[in-house]
């Protein structure tokens, strides 16, 4: 009876840990917070390619509302362009299991907010859409806070 209770407790703890673990992969933003109304450069790093070992060949970022003057900072072996509200990086390829930083320089909005940068990661075989805005999404869009104490993701309608 005691052995069964110990096993059940272990399974319960394991389930809680798995349920509270964030999604395995993301496109990370660094820095994750910028000053209101100021020019900033944020580097976005996809943690891996698409599907089964498919290298990245293109990243398309949707520029959030309130952001102005967005331009890509061209990493070696890539080209950056801006088209409307999109910053596009093409080139590489970036191997599936390697990371690289893709910088975007922009002017942040004047007030505290959260900037959601929706990203389409295109690979030699397939795509990953990092566009979900739910707190516990499988493919979350990278978020950059504006201000010292930006609103939380639950408070902001991004």
TIVO-2410 file (N, C-alpha, C; in nm, 3 decimals):
# residues 158
REC num residu      c1      c2      c3 atome chaine
REC   1      X   0.083  -0.119   0.000     N      A
REC   1      X   0.000   0.000   0.000    CA      A
REC   1      X   0.087   0.125   0.000     C      A
REC   2      X   0.191   0.127   0.085     N      A
REC   2      X   0.281   0.244   0.093    CA      A
REC   2      X   0.357   0.259  -0.039     C      A
REC   3      X   0.402   0.145  -0.095     N      A
REC   3      X   0.475   0.149  -0.222    CA      A
REC   3      X   0.389   0.211  -0.333     C      A
REC   4      X   0.262   0.172  -0.336     N      A
REC   4      X   0.170   0.226  -0.436    CA      A
REC   4      X   0.151   0.377  -0.417     C      A
REC   5      X   0.139   0.424  -0.292     N      A
REC   5      X   0.124   0.567  -0.264    CA      A
REC   5      X   0.248   0.645  -0.308     C      A
REC   6      X   0.366   0.587  -0.285     N      A
REC   6      X   0.490   0.654  -0.326    CA      A
REC   6      X   0.496   0.664  -0.478     C      A
REC   7      X   0.460   0.556  -0.547     N      A
REC   7      X   0.460   0.557  -0.694    CA      A
REC   7      X   0.361   0.661  -0.746     C      A
REC   8      X   0.242   0.666  -0.691     N      A
REC   8      X   0.140   0.764  -0.735    CA      A
REC   8      X   0.187   0.907  -0.709     C      A
REC   9      X   0.250   0.931  -0.594     N      A
REC   9      X   0.302   1.064  -0.564    CA      A
REC   9      X   0.409   1.103  -0.664     C      A
REC  10      X   0.496   1.010  -0.698     N      A
REC  10      X   0.601   1.036  -0.797    CA      A
REC  10      X   0.544   1.069  -0.933     C      A
REC  11      X   0.443   0.993  -0.975     N      A
REC  11      X   0.378   1.020  -1.103    CA      A
REC  11      X   0.310   1.156  -1.104     C      A
REC  12      X   0.246   1.193  -0.993     N      A
REC  12      X   0.180   1.323  -0.983    CA      A
REC  12      X   0.281   1.436  -0.994     C      A
REC  13      X   0.393   1.425  -0.920     N      A
REC  13      X   0.497   1.528  -0.927    CA      A
REC  13      X   0.552   1.537  -1.069     C      A
REC  14      X   0.576   1.422  -1.132     N      A
REC  14      X   0.626   1.422  -1.269    CA      A
REC  14      X   0.531   1.490  -1.365     C      A
REC  15      X   0.401   1.464  -1.350     N      A
REC  15      X   0.301   1.526  -1.437    CA      A
REC  15      X   0.298   1.677  -1.418     C      A
REC  16      X   0.310   1.723  -1.294     N      A
REC  16      X   0.311   1.866  -1.267    CA      A
REC  16      X   0.434   1.931  -1.330     C      A
REC  17      X   0.550   1.867  -1.317     N      A
REC  17      X   0.673   1.923  -1.375    CA      A
REC  17      X   0.661   1.932  -1.526     C      A
REC  18      X   0.612   1.826  -1.591     N      A
REC  18      X   0.595   1.828  -1.736    CA      A
REC  18      X   0.496   1.934  -1.778     C      A
REC  19      X   0.385   1.947  -1.708     N      A
REC  19      X   0.282   2.045  -1.743    CA      A
REC  19      X   0.330   2.188  -1.724     C      A
REC  20      X   0.422   2.211  -1.630     N      A
REC  20      X   0.468   2.348  -1.604    CA      A
REC  20      X   0.592   2.384  -1.684     C      A
REC  21      X   0.650   2.289  -1.756     N      A
REC  21      X   0.768   2.316  -1.836    CA      A
REC  21      X   0.728   2.395  -1.960     C      A
REC  22      X   0.804   2.503  -1.995     N      A
REC  22      X   0.770   2.578  -2.114    CA      A
REC  22      X   0.790   2.494  -2.240     C      A
REC  23      X   0.736   2.543  -2.351     N      A
REC  23      X   0.752   2.473  -2.478    CA      A
REC  23      X   0.901   2.449  -2.504     C      A
REC  24      X   0.933   2.338  -2.569     N      A
REC  24      X   1.071   2.295  -2.588    CA      A
REC  24      X   1.156   2.397  -2.663     C      A
REC  25      X   1.104   2.455  -2.768     N      A
REC  25      X   1.185   2.544  -2.850    CA      A
REC  25      X   1.115   2.677  -2.872     C      A
REC  26      X   1.196   2.777  -2.892     N      A
REC  26      X   1.144   2.912  -2.910    CA      A
REC  26      X   1.235   2.990  -3.003     C      A
REC  27      X   1.192   3.110  -3.032     N      A
REC  27      X   1.279   3.211  -3.090    CA      A
REC  27      X   1.301   3.309  -2.975     C      A
REC  28      X   1.420   3.308  -2.919     N      A
REC  28      X   1.451   3.391  -2.802    CA      A
REC  28      X   1.487   3.533  -2.843     C      A
REC  29      X   1.446   3.632  -2.763     N      A
REC  29      X   1.477   3.773  -2.788    CA      A
REC  29      X   1.576   3.821  -2.682     C      A
REC  30      X   1.682   3.893  -2.726     N      A
REC  30      X   1.781   3.947  -2.634    CA      A
REC  30      X   1.823   4.086  -2.681     C      A
REC  31      X   1.797   4.191  -2.603     N      A
REC  31      X   1.739   4.186  -2.469    CA      A
REC  31      X   1.588   4.164  -2.477     C      A
REC  32      X   1.530   4.127  -2.364     N      A
REC  32      X   1.386   4.101  -2.360    CA      A
REC  32      X   1.307   4.225  -2.318     C      A
REC  33      X   1.378   4.336  -2.294     N      A
REC  33      X   1.312   4.460  -2.254    CA      A
REC  33      X   1.392   4.578  -2.310     C      A
REC  34      X   1.321   4.681  -2.359     N      A
REC  34      X   1.384   4.801  -2.414    CA      A
REC  34      X   1.321   4.925  -2.353     C      A
REC  35      X   1.388   5.041  -2.370     N      A
REC  35      X   1.338   5.167  -2.315    CA      A
REC  35      X   1.234   5.230  -2.407     C      A
REC  36      X   1.128   5.287  -2.349     N      A
REC  36      X   1.025   5.353  -2.430    CA      A
REC  36      X   1.082   5.469  -2.512     C      A
REC  37      X   1.038   5.478  -2.639     N      A
REC  37      X   1.073   5.588  -2.725    CA      A
REC  37      X   1.217   5.591  -2.772     C      A
REC  38      X   1.295   5.492  -2.740     N      A
REC  38      X   1.438   5.488  -2.774    CA      A
REC  38      X   1.465   5.388  -2.885     C      A
REC  39      X   1.577   5.411  -2.954     N      A
REC  39      X   1.624   5.317  -3.054    CA      A
REC  39      X   1.686   5.197  -2.982     C      A
REC  40      X   1.661   5.079  -3.033     N      A
REC  40      X   1.714   4.957  -2.971    CA      A
REC  40      X   1.745   4.855  -3.080     C      A
REC  41      X   1.834   4.765  -3.048     N      A
REC  41      X   1.859   4.650  -3.133    CA      A
REC  41      X   1.834   4.526  -3.050     C      A
REC  42      X   1.744   4.441  -3.098     N      A
REC  42      X   1.713   4.315  -3.032    CA      A
REC  42      X   1.757   4.203  -3.125     C      A
REC  43      X   1.825   4.105  -3.068     N      A
REC  43      X   1.868   3.988  -3.144    CA      A
REC  43      X   1.772   3.873  -3.118     C      A
REC  44      X   1.724   3.813  -3.224     N      A
REC  44      X   1.632   3.700  -3.215    CA      A
REC  44      X   1.707   3.574  -3.259     C      A
REC  45      X   1.699   3.470  -3.177     N      A
REC  45      X   1.772   3.347  -3.204    CA      A
REC  45      X   1.678   3.227  -3.205     C      A
REC  46      X   1.654   3.169  -3.324     N      A
REC  46      X   1.577   3.045  -3.326    CA      A
REC  46      X   1.663   2.933  -3.268     C      A
REC  47      X   1.603   2.847  -3.186     N      A
REC  47      X   1.679   2.743  -3.118    CA      A
REC  47      X   1.711   2.623  -3.207     C      A
REC  48      X   1.639   2.606  -3.319     N      A
REC  48      X   1.666   2.495  -3.410    CA      A
REC  48      X   1.595   2.518  -3.542     C      A
REC  49      X   1.623   2.432  -3.639     N      A
REC  49      X   1.557   2.439  -3.769    CA      A
REC  49      X   1.418   2.378  -3.763     C      A
REC  50      X   1.366   2.336  -3.878     N      A
REC  50      X   1.231   2.283  -3.888    CA      A
REC  50      X   1.234   2.131  -3.902     C      A
REC  51      X   1.124   2.068  -3.862     N      A
REC  51      X   1.106   1.926  -3.886    CA      A
REC  51      X   1.224   1.841  -3.844     C      A
REC  52      X   1.256   1.743  -3.923     N      A
REC  52      X   1.365   1.651  -3.894    CA      A
REC  52      X   1.494   1.698  -3.959     C      A
REC  53      X   1.573   1.771  -3.884     N      A
REC  53      X   1.707   1.814  -3.926    CA      A
REC  53      X   1.709   1.908  -4.046     C      A
REC  54      X   1.601   1.983  -4.072     N      A
REC  54      X   1.597   2.073  -4.186    CA      A
REC  54      X   1.653   2.210  -4.150     C      A
REC  55      X   1.756   2.258  -4.221     N      A
REC  55      X   1.818   2.387  -4.189    CA      A
REC  55      X   1.729   2.506  -4.226     C      A
REC  56      X   1.748   2.614  -4.153     N      A
REC  56      X   1.675   2.739  -4.176    CA      A
REC  56      X   1.735   2.816  -4.293     C      A
REC  57      X   1.648   2.868  -4.383     N      A
REC  57      X   1.693   2.945  -4.497    CA      A
REC  57      X   1.629   3.084  -4.504     C      A
REC  58      X   1.526   3.107  -4.419     N      A
REC  58      X   1.457   3.236  -4.422    CA      A
REC  58      X   1.383   3.258  -4.291     C      A
REC  59      X   1.384   3.381  -4.243     N      A
REC  59      X   1.305   3.422  -4.127    CA      A
REC  59      X   1.231   3.549  -4.165     C      A
REC  60      X   1.100   3.549  -4.144     N      A
REC  60      X   1.017   3.666  -4.173    CA      A
REC  60      X   0.954   3.713  -4.043     C      A
REC  61      X   0.987   3.837  -4.002     N      A
REC  61      X   0.936   3.895  -3.878    CA      A
REC  61      X   0.828   3.997  -3.910     C      A
REC  62      X   0.714   3.988  -3.843     N      A
REC  62      X   0.610   4.090  -3.853    CA      A
REC  62      X   0.641   4.196  -3.749     C      A
REC  63      X   0.655   4.319  -3.794     N      A
REC  63      X   0.687   4.431  -3.705    CA      A
REC  63      X   0.562   4.468  -3.625     C      A
REC  64      X   0.572   4.467  -3.491     N      A
REC  64      X   0.454   4.498  -3.408    CA      A
REC  64      X   0.408   4.643  -3.425     C      A
REC  65      X   0.279   4.666  -3.402     N      A
REC  65      X   0.224   4.801  -3.404    CA      A
REC  65      X   0.298   4.887  -3.301     C      A
REC  66      X   0.322   5.012  -3.337     N      A
REC  66      X   0.391   5.105  -3.247    CA      A
REC  66      X   0.540   5.112  -3.270     C      A
REC  67      X   0.596   5.011  -3.336     N      A
REC  67      X   0.739   5.009  -3.367    CA      A
REC  67      X   0.762   5.086  -3.496     C      A
REC  68      X   0.865   5.171  -3.497     N      A
REC  68      X   0.899   5.245  -3.619    CA      A
REC  68      X   1.045   5.219  -3.656     C      A
REC  69      X   1.078   5.250  -3.780     N      A
REC  69      X   1.215   5.244  -3.831    CA      A
REC  69      X   1.280   5.106  -3.817     C      A
REC  70      X   1.205   4.999  -3.832     N      A
REC  70      X   1.261   4.865  -3.816    CA      A
REC  70      X   1.346   4.828  -3.936     C      A
REC  71      X   1.467   4.778  -3.906     N      A
REC  71      X   1.560   4.732  -4.010    CA      A
REC  71      X   1.637   4.612  -3.959     C      A
REC  72      X   1.664   4.519  -4.047     N      A
REC  72      X   1.742   4.402  -4.010    CA      A
REC  72      X   1.890   4.433  -4.004     C      A
REC  73      X   1.960   4.370  -3.911     N      A
REC  73      X   2.105   4.376  -3.900    CA      A
REC  73      X   2.156   4.247  -3.963     C      A
REC  74      X   2.224   4.258  -4.075     N      A
REC  74      X   2.258   4.143  -4.157    CA      A
REC  74      X   2.368   4.057  -4.095     C      A
REC  75      X   2.334   3.932  -4.059     N      A
REC  75      X   2.439   3.840  -4.013    CA      A
REC  75      X   2.518   3.787  -4.133     C      A
REC  76      X   2.641   3.739  -4.109     N      A
REC  76      X   2.724   3.685  -4.217    CA      A
REC  76      X   2.651   3.572  -4.288     C      A
REC  77      X   2.655   3.576  -4.421     N      A
REC  77      X   2.593   3.472  -4.502    CA      A
REC  77      X   2.443   3.491  -4.526     C      A
REC  78      X   2.389   3.605  -4.481     N      A
REC  78      X   2.247   3.632  -4.493    CA      A
REC  78      X   2.226   3.769  -4.554     C      A
REC  79      X   2.107   3.793  -4.608     N      A
REC  79      X   2.066   3.925  -4.654    CA      A
REC  79      X   1.942   3.965  -4.577     C      A
REC  80      X   1.935   4.093  -4.539     N      A
REC  80      X   1.818   4.145  -4.468    CA      A
REC  80      X   1.748   4.246  -4.556     C      A
REC  81      X   1.616   4.244  -4.554     N      A
REC  81      X   1.538   4.343  -4.628    CA      A
REC  81      X   1.415   4.379  -4.546     C      A
REC  82      X   1.356   4.493  -4.581     N      A
REC  82      X   1.233   4.537  -4.516    CA      A
REC  82      X   1.129   4.556  -4.624     C      A
REC  83      X   1.009   4.502  -4.600     N      A
REC  83      X   0.899   4.515  -4.694    CA      A
REC  83      X   0.773   4.544  -4.614     C      A
REC  84      X   0.731   4.671  -4.617     N      A
REC  84      X   0.614   4.709  -4.538    CA      A
REC  84      X   0.640   4.689  -4.390     C      A
REC  85      X   0.559   4.608  -4.325     N      A
REC  85      X   0.572   4.580  -4.181    CA      A
REC  85      X   0.645   4.448  -4.157     C      A
REC  86      X   0.732   4.410  -4.249     N      A
REC  86      X   0.806   4.285  -4.238    CA      A
REC  86      X   0.956   4.309  -4.251     C      A
REC  87      X   1.032   4.239  -4.166     N      A
REC  87      X   1.177   4.234  -4.180    CA      A
REC  87      X   1.209   4.089  -4.216     C      A
REC  88      X   1.284   4.073  -4.325     N      A
REC  88      X   1.308   3.941  -4.381    CA      A
REC  88      X   1.457   3.914  -4.388     C      A
REC  89      X   1.497   3.796  -4.339     N      A
REC  89      X   1.634   3.749  -4.349    CA      A
REC  89      X   1.634   3.627  -4.439     C      A
REC  90      X   1.720   3.627  -4.542     N      A
REC  90      X   1.731   3.512  -4.632    CA      A
REC  90      X   1.878   3.478  -4.650     C      A
REC  91      X   1.906   3.347  -4.658     N      A
REC  91      X   2.044   3.306  -4.680    CA      A
REC  91      X   2.076   3.176  -4.612     C      A
REC  92      X   2.194   3.176  -4.554     N      A
REC  92      X   2.239   3.057  -4.482    CA      A
REC  92      X   2.286   2.950  -4.577     C      A
REC  93      X   2.246   2.828  -4.557     N      A
REC  93      X   2.149   2.784  -4.456    CA      A
REC  93      X   2.212   2.775  -4.317     C      A
REC  94      X   2.125   2.788  -4.216     N      A
REC  94      X   2.163   2.771  -4.077    CA      A
REC  94      X   2.131   2.626  -4.040     C      A
REC  95      X   2.234   2.545  -4.010     N      A
REC  95      X   2.208   2.405  -3.976    CA      A
REC  95      X   2.105   2.389  -3.866     C      A
REC  96      X   2.031   2.278  -3.874     N      A
REC  96      X   1.921   2.249  -3.781    CA      A
REC  96      X   1.959   2.268  -3.635     C      A
REC  97      X   2.076   2.221  -3.596     N      A
REC  97      X   2.114   2.219  -3.455    CA      A
REC  97      X   2.205   2.334  -3.414     C      A
REC  98      X   2.216   2.438  -3.497     N      A
REC  98      X   2.297   2.555  -3.462    CA      A
REC  98      X   2.208   2.677  -3.443     C      A
REC  99      X   2.257   2.771  -3.362     N      A
REC  99      X   2.184   2.895  -3.339    CA      A
REC  99      X   2.262   3.012  -3.399     C      A
REC 100      X   2.191   3.114  -3.437     N      A
REC 100      X   2.250   3.239  -3.484    CA      A
REC 100      X   2.158   3.352  -3.439     C      A
REC 101      X   2.215   3.471  -3.427     N      A
REC 101      X   2.136   3.588  -3.385    CA      A
REC 101      X   2.100   3.671  -3.508     C      A
REC 102      X   1.972   3.706  -3.518     N      A
REC 102      X   1.921   3.790  -3.626    CA      A
REC 102      X   1.873   3.919  -3.560     C      A
REC 103      X   1.950   4.026  -3.578     N      A
REC 103      X   1.919   4.152  -3.511    CA      A
REC 103      X   1.822   4.239  -3.588     C      A
REC 104      X   1.737   4.307  -3.512     N      A
REC 104      X   1.646   4.407  -3.570    CA      A
REC 104      X   1.662   4.534  -3.488     C      A
REC 105      X   1.698   4.644  -3.557     N      A
REC 105      X   1.708   4.775  -3.494    CA      A
REC 105      X   1.577   4.848  -3.520     C      A
REC 106      X   1.523   4.913  -3.416     N      A
REC 106      X   1.394   4.981  -3.429    CA      A
REC 106      X   1.381   5.088  -3.321     C      A
REC 107      X   1.280   5.173  -3.336     N      A
REC 107      X   1.244   5.269  -3.232    CA      A
REC 107      X   1.121   5.215  -3.162     C      A
REC 108      X   1.133   5.204  -3.029     N      A
REC 108      X   1.024   5.149  -2.948    CA      A
REC 108      X   0.913   5.252  -2.929     C      A
REC 109      X   0.791   5.207  -2.903     N      A
REC 109      X   0.682   5.300  -2.871    CA      A
REC 109      X   0.716   5.381  -2.746     C      A
REC 110      X   0.647   5.494  -2.727     N      A
REC 110      X   0.675   5.583  -2.614    CA      A
REC 110      X   0.621   5.533  -2.481     C      A
REC 111      X   0.527   5.440  -2.481     N      A
REC 111      X   0.466   5.396  -2.355    CA      A
REC 111      X   0.494   5.247  -2.329     C      A
REC 112      X   0.474   5.208  -2.203     N      A
REC 112      X   0.494   5.069  -2.164    CA      A
REC 112      X   0.398   4.979  -2.240     C      A
REC 113      X   0.451   4.871  -2.292     N      A
REC 113      X   0.370   4.775  -2.365    CA      A
REC 113      X   0.450   4.648  -2.386     C      A
REC 114      X   0.390   4.549  -2.446     N      A
REC 114      X   0.459   4.429  -2.490    CA      A
REC 114      X   0.454   4.425  -2.642     C      A
REC 115      X   0.570   4.399  -2.702     N      A
REC 115      X   0.580   4.389  -2.847    CA      A
REC 115      X   0.589   4.241  -2.885     C      A
REC 116      X   0.492   4.194  -2.958     N      A
REC 116      X   0.491   4.055  -3.003    CA      A
REC 116      X   0.542   4.051  -3.146     C      A
REC 117      X   0.655   3.984  -3.164     N      A
REC 117      X   0.720   3.972  -3.295    CA      A
REC 117      X   0.684   3.836  -3.352     C      A
REC 118      X   0.583   3.829  -3.439     N      A
REC 118      X   0.545   3.702  -3.501    CA      A
REC 118      X   0.647   3.668  -3.609     C      A
REC 119      X   0.691   3.541  -3.609     N      A
REC 119      X   0.801   3.498  -3.695    CA      A
REC 119      X   0.759   3.373  -3.773     C      A
REC 120      X   0.789   3.374  -3.902     N      A
REC 120      X   0.776   3.254  -3.985    CA      A
REC 120      X   0.918   3.209  -4.015     C      A
REC 121      X   0.951   3.088  -3.969     N      A
REC 121      X   1.083   3.030  -3.992    CA      A
REC 121      X   1.070   2.931  -4.107     C      A
REC 122      X   1.134   2.962  -4.221     N      A
REC 122      X   1.128   2.874  -4.338    CA      A
REC 122      X   1.256   2.794  -4.347     C      A
REC 123      X   1.241   2.665  -4.372     N      A
REC 123      X   1.356   2.576  -4.380    CA      A
REC 123      X   1.361   2.512  -4.519     C      A
REC 124      X   1.468   2.437  -4.545     N      A
REC 124      X   1.476   2.367  -4.672    CA      A
REC 124      X   1.357   2.273  -4.690     C      A
REC 125      X   1.307   2.221  -4.577     N      A
REC 125      X   1.191   2.133  -4.581    CA      A
REC 125      X   1.096   2.172  -4.468     C      A
REC 126      X   0.997   2.255  -4.499     N      A
REC 126      X   0.895   2.291  -4.401    CA      A
REC 126      X   0.909   2.430  -4.342     C      A
REC 127      X   0.813   2.464  -4.256     N      A
REC 127      X   0.808   2.594  -4.190    CA      A
REC 127      X   0.763   2.575  -4.046     C      A
REC 128      X   0.805   2.669  -3.961     N      A
REC 128      X   0.753   2.677  -3.825    CA      A
REC 128      X   0.699   2.818  -3.809     C      A
REC 129      X   0.576   2.829  -3.763     N      A
REC 129      X   0.512   2.959  -3.744    CA      A
REC 129      X   0.514   2.992  -3.595     C      A
REC 130      X   0.606   3.080  -3.557     N      A
REC 130      X   0.619   3.125  -3.418    CA      A
REC 130      X   0.527   3.246  -3.401     C      A
REC 131      X   0.395   3.219  -3.397     N      A
REC 131      X   0.298   3.329  -3.401    CA      A
REC 131      X   0.195   3.323  -3.288     C      A
REC 132      X   0.200   3.220  -3.207     N      A
REC 132      X   0.098   3.203  -3.104    CA      A
REC 132      X   0.122   3.300  -2.988     C      A
REC 133      X   0.013   3.354  -2.936     N      A
REC 133      X   0.024   3.455  -2.830    CA      A
REC 133      X  -0.026   3.405  -2.695     C      A
REC 134      X  -0.074   3.282  -2.688     N      A
REC 134      X  -0.115   3.225  -2.560    CA      A
REC 134      X   0.007   3.204  -2.473     C      A
REC 135      X  -0.010   3.222  -2.343     N      A
REC 135      X   0.100   3.212  -2.247    CA      A
REC 135      X   0.171   3.077  -2.253     C      A
REC 136      X   0.096   2.969  -2.275     N      A
REC 136      X   0.155   2.834  -2.275    CA      A
REC 136      X   0.151   2.769  -2.414     C      A
REC 137      X   0.167   2.850  -2.518     N      A
REC 137      X   0.159   2.803  -2.656    CA      A
REC 137      X   0.275   2.710  -2.692     C      A
REC 138      X   0.251   2.622  -2.789     N      A
REC 138      X   0.356   2.534  -2.840    CA      A
REC 138      X   0.455   2.609  -2.928     C      A
REC 139      X   0.408   2.710  -3.001     N      A
REC 139      X   0.492   2.789  -3.090    CA      A
REC 139      X   0.475   2.938  -3.059     C      A
REC 140      X   0.525   2.981  -2.943     N      A
REC 140      X   0.503   3.120  -2.900    CA      A
REC 140      X   0.583   3.220  -2.982     C      A
REC 141      X   0.521   3.332  -3.009     N      A
REC 141      X   0.592   3.444  -3.073    CA      A
REC 141      X   0.683   3.507  -2.968     C      A
REC 142      X   0.803   3.550  -3.009     N      A
REC 142      X   0.889   3.619  -2.912    CA      A
REC 142      X   0.828   3.752  -2.870     C      A
REC 143      X   0.845   3.787  -2.743     N      A
REC 143      X   0.787   3.908  -2.687    CA      A
REC 143      X   0.899   3.993  -2.626     C      A
REC 144      X   0.893   4.124  -2.654     N      A
REC 144      X   0.987   4.220  -2.597    CA      A
REC 144      X   0.907   4.323  -2.520     C      A
REC 145      X   0.940   4.342  -2.393     N      A
REC 145      X   0.872   4.441  -2.311    CA      A
REC 145      X   0.929   4.579  -2.335     C      A
REC 146      X   0.843   4.679  -2.328     N      A
REC 146      X   0.886   4.818  -2.341    CA      A
REC 146      X   0.865   4.883  -2.204     C      A
REC 147      X   0.972   4.936  -2.147     N      A
REC 147      X   0.963   5.002  -2.017    CA      A
REC 147      X   1.022   4.917  -1.907     C      A
REC 148      X   1.048   4.982  -1.793     N      A
REC 148      X   1.109   4.914  -1.680    CA      A
REC 148      X   1.021   4.803  -1.625     C      A
REC 149      X   0.893   4.829  -1.614     N      A
REC 149      X   0.797   4.729  -1.567    CA      A
REC 149      X   0.683   4.717  -1.668     C      A
REC 150      X   0.710   4.653  -1.784     N      A
REC 150      X   0.604   4.641  -1.884    CA      A
REC 150      X   0.491   4.555  -1.831     C      A
REC 151      X   0.373   4.567  -1.892     N      A
REC 151      X   0.261   4.482  -1.848    CA      A
REC 151      X   0.297   4.336  -1.868     C      A
REC 152      X   0.232   4.249  -1.793     N      A
REC 152      X   0.256   4.106  -1.813    CA      A
REC 152      X   0.183   4.062  -1.939     C      A
REC 153      X   0.218   3.944  -1.989     N      A
REC 153      X   0.153   3.892  -2.109    CA      A
REC 153      X   0.003   3.874  -2.089     C      A
REC 154      X  -0.038   3.842  -1.966     N      A
REC 154      X  -0.180   3.823  -1.938    CA      A
REC 154      X  -0.255   3.957  -1.939     C      A
REC 155      X  -0.186   4.070  -1.905     N      A
REC 155      X  -0.249   4.200  -1.897    CA      A
REC 155      X  -0.256   4.270  -2.032     C      A
REC 156      X  -0.169   4.233  -2.126     N      A
REC 156      X  -0.159   4.305  -2.252    CA      A
REC 156      X  -0.236   4.234  -2.361     C      A
REC 157      X  -0.301   4.310  -2.445     N      A
REC 157      X  -0.378   4.255  -2.556    CA      A
REC 157      X  -0.292   4.263  -2.680     C      A
REC 158      X  -0.189   4.181  -2.690     N      A
REC 158      X  -0.097   4.187  -2.803    CA      A
REC 158      X  -0.136   4.085  -2.899     C      A
***
